[in-house]
Amino acid sequence: MTGIRRIPRTALAAASLALVLPLAACGGSDSGGDADTLKIWHYEEQDGALGKAWAAAIKEFKKTHPDVKVEFEHKTFEQIQQSGNMVLNSNEAPDVLEYNKGDATAGLAAKQGLLTDLTTVAKERGWAYDISQGVSATARYDDEGHMNGDAWYGVPNYGEFVLAYYNQDLFEKHDVEVPTDFASFEQALADFMDAGVTPLANAGNDHPASHWLYLLALQKADQQWVQDYQFFDGEIDFHGPEWTYAVEKYEEWLDKGYFDKDDVSLKGADMTEQFVSGKRPIMVGGNWWFGGLTADVKDFEWSTARYPGSELALGSGGNMWVVPERAGNKDLAYDFIDITMSEKIQTMIGNEGNVPVAAKPESISNDKSAEVIDAFTALQNDEALAFYPDWPAVGYYDTFVAATQNLINGSDPSSVLDELAGPYEKEAAARR
């Protein structure tokens, strides 16, 4: 996996099969695209911020290109994750599609020559805007398909990061102070335990548990450590202060009951349900949950804040639009991307609860959304986006899930560090 899954996905086996089966008859060298048709794929849910924004962008494209037929197909995250490269290398490739970021997906496709190098057109059309490395790194790859290269192979329209969500009613009910720094955060955890309330929502069988481990490591890290870890700019010692602190603090919180050990088998949606139902007063998770919480939380007031433990935060640019090398109508694809980067569509992304990368702050009328966008902007300005823990090595996502589950189940922290070190050090050796 490359990073997080923003929303629950379903029907994986059937969806993957539906994507792969049409490829059996493919094999020509040309895409065979109709010059008057634009084929678009994306995997955003219809009622989500991005799904609404892309629907509005398609409507705008039809208005500005009345003689062009738009063929839209809704895919899933897993379809693109598992079979995207096969599609890109076939006659079934669309003209523009949302693609998963990271070395194992977009990077591999770029290395294999399956994606159009957008560097020139991005500069000409203003997509290569002045954004931080933490956002643009997911769109840029080198000749080996490694992220943070010089060539643009995608266009990120939104940003994402991990932040704290607080049930304000529960804080008031139990007379607990809302945290302003890490010391007061831990005090809040202790106070809730004293009141008989397990404080932290969690999900051991999904990304949240491993995100927690990385968040704790970042408390002892700096920007150079992030560069060394994510891009192999220097040596990483998994028994050094960063990762050692993470596993030991995680174990301490488990022993104190701040995390519930029974959460070891839960998925991300289960974690959000703990928060929405009022069972857990604190959830630390991605802004991708924000829109759902806005719709689902009916019975209490809630707020957001940057996680107070570190100046660094998990986050990056979001998944992105790419143009397959075999696309039949690249110019039309560029026109569509232009529309998704327009002020109108970017503002819509913000007001619907996501984090746009090219919206004017004063155009965001949703106060809760504005707070999240301001926090992300501050992280960009501070160059404090630290990406995600599983990015450095292919298949590392599964390693992190297994390792954090083992930690929750009582494995020795040192053995968990060895478990994390194995795939990473193998990848590091391959890059030397």
C-alpha positions in Angstrom: 0.0 0.0 0.0 1.0 3.6 -0.5 -0.1 5.7 2.4 -3.7 5.7 3.7 -7.1 4.7 2.6 -9.3 7.7 2.9 -12.7 6.0 2.8 -14.0 2.5 3.3 -13.9 0.4 0.2 -16.1 -2.6 -0.6 -16.5 -5.6 -3.0 -12.7 -5.8 -3.6 -12.6 -9.2 -5.4 -15.5 -8.4 -7.8 -14.2 -4.9 -8.4 -10.7 -6.0 -9.2 -12.0 -8.8 -11.5 -14.2 -6.2 -13.4 -11.1 -4.1 -14.0 -8.9 -6.9 -15.2 -11.2 -9.0 -17.4 -11.5 -6.5 -20.3 -7.7 -6.5 -20.7 -7.5 -10.0 -22.0 -8.2 -8.9 -25.6 -5.9 -5.8 -25.4 -2.5 -5.5 -26.8 -2.3 -2.9 -29.6 0.2 -0.1 -29.5 -2.3 2.7 -29.8 -5.1 3.7 -27.4 -7.6 4.1 -30.2 -9.3 7.0 -28.4 -12.2 8.8 -30.1 -11.1 12.4 -30.8 -14.5 13.7 -29.7 -14.6 11.7 -26.4 -12.9 12.3 -23.1 -12.6 9.2 -20.8 -12.3 10.0 -17.1 -11.9 7.6 -14.2 -11.8 8.4 -10.5 -12.7 6.6 -7.3 -14.2 9.2 -5.0 -17.5 8.6 -3.4 -20.4 10.5 -4.9 -21.3 12.3 -1.7 -17.8 13.1 -0.6 -16.1 16.5 -1.1 -14.0 15.3 -4.0 -16.7 13.3 -5.6 -18.9 16.4 -5.6 -16.1 18.5 -6.9 -15.2 16.2 -9.8 -18.9 15.9 -10.7 -19.0 19.7 -10.9 -15.8 19.7 -12.9 -17.2 17.3 -15.4 -20.3 19.5 -15.7 -18.1 22.5 -16.4 -16.1 20.6 -18.9 -19.2 19.7 -20.8 -20.3 23.3 -20.8 -16.9 24.5 -22.2 -16.6 21.6 -24.6 -20.1 21.1 -26.0 -19.0 18.9 -28.9 -17.0 16.5 -26.7 -18.7 13.4 -25.2 -17.6 12.6 -21.7 -17.4 8.9 -20.6 -17.0 8.7 -16.9 -16.3 5.4 -15.0 -16.3 5.1 -11.2 -13.5 2.8 -10.0 -12.3 1.9 -6.5 -9.0 2.6 -4.7 -8.2 -1.1 -4.7 -8.9 -1.5 -8.5 -6.3 1.1 -9.3 -3.9 -0.2 -6.6 -4.0 -3.8 -7.8 -4.5 -3.5 -11.6 -3.8 0.1 -12.6 -0.5 -0.5 -14.3 -2.1 -3.3 -16.4 -4.8 -0.9 -17.6 -2.3 1.8 -18.4 -0.5 -0.6 -20.6 -3.6 -1.5 -22.6 -6.1 -0.1 -25.1 -8.5 0.4 -22.1 -6.5 3.3 -20.7 -8.7 6.4 -20.1 -7.5 9.9 -21.0 -7.3 11.1 -17.4 -7.7 9.3 -14.1 -7.1 9.6 -10.4 -4.1 7.6 -9.5 -2.6 6.4 -6.2 0.6 8.2 -5.1 3.9 6.7 -4.1 6.8 4.7 -5.4 4.8 1.4 -5.7 2.0 2.9 -7.8 2.5 6.2 -9.7 6.3 5.8 -9.4 6.4 2.4 -10.9 4.0 3.4 -13.7 6.3 6.4 -14.4 9.4 4.2 -14.4 7.7 1.9 -16.9 6.8 4.7 -19.2 3.1 4.3 -18.7 2.4 7.9 -17.6 2.8 11.1 -19.5 5.6 13.4 -18.3 3.6 16.5 -17.4 6.5 18.7 -16.4 6.3 21.1 -19.4 2.5 21.3 -19.6 2.3 21.7 -15.8 4.5 24.8 -16.0 2.7 26.2 -19.0 -0.7 25.8 -17.5 0.2 26.8 -14.0 -0.1 23.4 -12.3 3.4 23.5 -11.0 2.3 26.1 -8.5 4.5 27.2 -5.6 3.6 24.6 -3.0 5.7 22.8 -0.5 7.8 19.7 -1.1 5.4 17.8 1.2 2.6 18.4 -1.4 4.5 18.3 -4.7 6.7 15.3 -3.8 3.9 12.9 -4.4 3.6 14.1 -8.0 7.3 14.2 -8.9 9.4 11.1 -9.6 12.9 10.3 -10.8 14.0 7.9 -13.5 13.8 5.0 -11.0 10.3 5.9 -10.1 11.2 7.3 -6.7 9.1 10.0 -5.2 10.4 13.6 -4.9 12.2 13.6 -8.3 12.3 16.4 -10.9 9.7 15.2 -13.4 5.9 15.9 -12.8 3.8 12.8 -13.6 0.7 13.9 -11.7 -1.3 16.9 -10.5 -2.4 16.8 -6.8 -5.6 18.8 -6.3 -5.9 18.5 -2.5 -3.8 17.9 0.6 -4.2 15.5 3.5 -2.8 15.3 7.0 -3.4 13.7 10.4 -4.9 15.8 13.2 -6.7 15.5 16.5 -10.4 15.4 16.9 -11.9 16.2 20.3 -15.4 15.5 21.7 -15.9 18.8 23.4 -19.0 17.6 25.3 -17.0 14.7 26.9 -14.2 17.0 27.9 -16.7 19.3 29.6 -18.6 16.5 31.2 -15.5 15.0 32.9 -13.9 18.4 33.6 -10.9 17.6 31.4 -8.8 20.4 29.8 -8.5 20.4 26.1 -4.8 19.8 25.3 -2.5 22.6 24.2 0.8 20.6 24.3 2.0 17.0 24.7 2.1 17.3 28.5 -1.5 18.4 28.7 -2.4 15.8 26.1 -1.1 13.0 28.3 -2.8 14.6 31.3 -6.1 14.5 29.4 -5.6 10.8 28.8 -4.9 10.2 32.5 -7.9 12.3 33.5 -10.3 10.4 31.2 -9.0 7.1 32.6 -9.6 8.3 36.1 -13.2 9.0 35.0 -13.5 5.5 33.7 -13.4 6.5 30.0 -10.9 4.9 27.5 -9.6 8.1 25.8 -8.2 7.1 22.5 -10.0 5.7 19.4 -7.9 3.2 17.5 -7.9 0.5 14.8 -5.2 -2.2 15.0 -6.0 -3.9 11.7 -5.8 -0.8 9.5 -3.6 2.4 9.1 -4.6 4.2 12.3 -2.4 2.1 14.6 0.7 2.4 12.5 0.0 6.1 12.0 0.1 6.4 15.8 3.5 4.7 15.9 4.9 7.1 13.3 3.4 10.1 15.1 5.2 9.1 18.3 8.5 8.6 16.4 8.2 12.1 15.0 8.2 13.5 18.5 11.9 12.7 18.7 12.6 13.4 15.0 13.4 16.4 12.9 13.1 17.3 9.2 16.4 15.7 8.3 15.3 12.4 9.9 12.2 12.5 7.8 14.3 13.1 4.7 16.6 10.2 5.7 13.7 7.9 6.4 11.5 8.6 3.4 14.1 9.2 0.7 17.1 7.2 2.0 19.2 10.4 2.3 21.0 8.9 5.4 21.1 5.9 7.7 18.1 5.0 9.9 18.6 3.1 13.1 15.4 1.4 14.1 16.8 1.0 17.6 17.7 4.7 17.7 15.8 7.2 19.8 13.0 7.9 17.4 11.5 4.4 16.8 12.5 3.2 20.3 10.6 6.0 21.9 7.6 5.2 19.7 7.3 1.6 20.6 8.0 2.2 24.3 5.4 5.0 24.6 2.9 2.9 22.6 3.4 0.0 25.0 3.1 2.4 28.0 -0.2 3.8 26.8 -1.5 0.2 26.2 -0.5 -0.7 29.8 -2.2 2.4 31.1 -5.4 1.6 29.1 -5.3 4.7 27.0 -5.6 2.4 24.0 -7.9 -0.6 24.3 -6.1 -3.8 23.4 -9.4 -5.2 22.0 -9.1 -2.7 19.2 -6.4 -4.9 17.6 -8.7 -6.3 15.0 -10.6 -3.1 14.2 -10.7 -1.2 10.8 -10.6 2.6 10.3 -14.3 2.8 10.0 -14.7 1.1 13.4 -12.4 3.7 14.9 -14.5 6.6 13.6 -17.6 4.9 14.9 -16.0 4.9 18.4 -15.7 8.7 18.1 -19.1 9.3 16.5 -20.9 7.2 19.0 -19.3 9.1 21.9 -17.4 6.1 23.3 -14.0 7.7 22.8 -13.4 11.4 23.4 -10.2 11.6 21.3 -9.5 10.5 17.8 -6.3 11.2 16.0 -6.8 10.6 12.3 -6.7 12.0 8.8 -8.6 15.0 7.5 -10.2 12.5 5.1 -12.6 11.6 8.0 -13.6 15.3 8.4 -16.5 15.3 5.9 -18.0 12.1 7.3 -17.8 13.4 10.9 -19.5 16.6 9.8 -22.4 14.6 8.5 -22.5 11.8 11.1 -22.0 13.6 14.5 -25.4 14.7 15.6 -25.3 14.6 19.4 -22.2 16.5 20.6 -19.9 19.4 19.7 -16.5 18.5 18.4 -13.4 20.4 17.4 -10.1 19.8 15.6 -6.5 20.7 16.3 -3.0 19.8 15.2 -1.7 16.8 17.2 0.2 18.5 20.0 3.0 16.0 20.3 5.2 17.1 17.4 5.9 20.0 15.0 5.9 17.4 12.3 2.8 15.7 11.0 1.8 12.8 8.9 0.6 14.3 5.6 1.3 15.0 1.9 -0.4 16.0 -1.3 -3.4 13.8 -2.1 -3.8 11.3 -4.8 -3.6 12.9 -8.2 -4.7 13.2 -11.8 -2.5 11.5 -14.3 -2.6 11.2 -18.0 -1.7 7.8 -19.4 1.1 7.7 -22.0 -1.4 5.8 -24.2 -4.2 8.3 -23.8 -6.0 9.2 -27.0 -6.9 12.8 -26.1 -4.2 14.3 -23.9 -5.2 17.9 -24.7 -8.7 17.3 -23.6 -7.3 15.7 -20.4 -5.2 18.8 -19.8 -8.3 21.0 -20.2 -10.2 18.9 -17.6 -7.3 19.1 -15.1 -7.3 22.9 -15.6 -10.9 22.9 -14.5 -10.3 20.9 -11.4 -7.6 23.4 -10.5 -9.9 26.4 -11.1 -10.8 28.7 -8.2 -14.5 27.5 -8.4 -13.7 23.8 -8.0 -10.9 24.4 -5.5 -13.2 26.5 -3.4 -15.9 23.8 -3.6 -13.4 21.2 -2.3 -12.7 23.4 0.7 -16.3 24.2 1.6 -17.3 20.6 1.3 -14.7 19.6 4.0 -11.5 18.7 2.2 -8.2 20.6 1.8 -7.7 22.3 -1.6 -4.2 23.3 -2.7 -5.2 26.3 -4.8 -8.1 28.0 -3.1 -8.1 31.5 -1.7 -8.5 31.4 2.1 -11.2 34.1 2.1 -13.3 32.1 -0.3 -13.9 29.3 2.3 -17.2 30.0 4.1 -17.3 26.7 6.1 -15.7 27.7 9.4 -14.7 24.2 10.5 -13.2 23.5 7.1 -11.3 26.8 7.2 -9.7 25.7 10.5 -8.4 22.5 8.9 -7.2 24.3 5.8 -5.3 26.8 7.9 -3.7 24.0 9.9 -2.6 22.3 6.6 -1.3 25.6 5.3 0.8 26.1 8.4 2.3 22.7 8.0 3.2 23.5 4.4 4.8 26.8 5.4 6.8 25.0 8.1 7.8 22.2 5.6 6.5 19.9 8.4 4.6 17.3 6.3 6.3 14.0 7.1 4.5 11.7 4.6 3.4 8.2 5.9 5.3 5.4 7.6 4.8 2.7 5.0 6.0 4.7 1.9 9.7 3.8 1.8 9.3 0.1 0.8 6.9 -1.8 -1.5 4.6 -3.9 0.7 5.6 -2.0 3.8 1.9 -1.2 4.7 1.3 -4.8 5.6 4.5 -4.9 7.6 3.3 -2.0 9.7 -0.1 -3.4 10.3 1.3 -6.7 11.4 4.0 -5.1 13.6 1.6 -2.8 15.4 -0.8 -5.7 16.0 2.0 -7.6 17.5 2.8 -4.7 19.8 -0.8 -4.4 20.9 -0.8 -8.2 21.5 2.2 -7.9 23.8 5.2 -8.6 21.7 8.5 -7.2 23.0 9.1 -3.7 21.6 12.6 -4.6 20.5 11.3 -7.5 18.3 8.7 -5.1 16.8 11.5 -2.8 15.8 13.4 -5.7 14.2 10.2 -6.6 12.3 10.0 -3.0 10.9 13.7 -2.8 10.1 13.8 -5.9 7.9 12.0 -4.7 4.7 13.3 -1.1 5.2 16.9 -2.2 5.3 16.4 -4.5 2.3 15.1 -1.6 0.3 17.9 0.7 1.5 20.5 -1.9 0.4 18.8 -2.1 -3.0 19.1 1.7 -3.5 22.7 2.0 -2.6 
